Amino acid sequence: MQIVSNTELPFEAPPARVPASRRAVEVRAASVIYPAADAPVRALQAVDLDIEQGEFISLIGPSGCGKTTLLRVIADLEPISSGEVRVNGVSPREAREARAYGYVFQAPALFPWRTVLANVMLPLQIQGQDRARAQAVAREQLARVGLAQFEGKYPWQLSGGMQQRVSIARAMAFEPRILMMDEPFGALDEITRDGLNEQLQQLWCRERRTVVFVTHSISEAVYLSSRIVVMSPRPGRIVKVIRSTLPDERHLGLRDTPEFMQLAHQVREALADGHH
């Protein structure tokens, strides 16, 4: 993945662009402006972003900086005011209609009257897959997130962390090439969050899908990401991109190493610089 900042702030020069065939996401001069009674609100300002296939990218920045807006633009859940966005070489709308990505929201958003298995089967059934095939795929995805023994349970019988794992399984059920995640673990306690971070990192190592992940946590961003995209306060711009030097396969003990702490320090400094 290559990411280019379109800001005039004096940060390091952007890396060379990668061939278009390797890009999962391309964002060119994207701006989002919301009309308001007193003055328009500029959520994003001229963002340029390239993401390669198979990268794990975290978007981090202060509240209101446009992280979620950028994710929603890529997912065709938010229109842009100017600029261009391509997902797997097509428009976000075409990518959404082709079911090229899965989206995990901040809250699990599961149907309480459907079992865990039925919740994961739902998007497959909407696509028109027969029940037997949808059931087989749903069971496979539940096994991947460690919930094979909970398929008959209802969401209210699960912990918050388990519910989010059901959401991840559902998002991956139709084999999306890109997984988009909007602070999926933000409301969980630290121990549960650590466990899900570790499981998600292992899942990424196995699957090598492209992941675009929104977070407020420096530690989470450093632990999970191959690249960390630091954004400025509104209007949201990319102020620095930090390439991880950690190995692809990680464990929570890495958080106590000097290399991890140095990366976290770089992110913290970039966030502070963004305010200036």
Summary of the structure (lengths in Angstrom):
residues: 276
radius of gyration: 18.7
end to end distance: 26.6
largest distance: 56.8
contacts: 901
relative contact order: 0.18
helix: 39%
strand: 23%
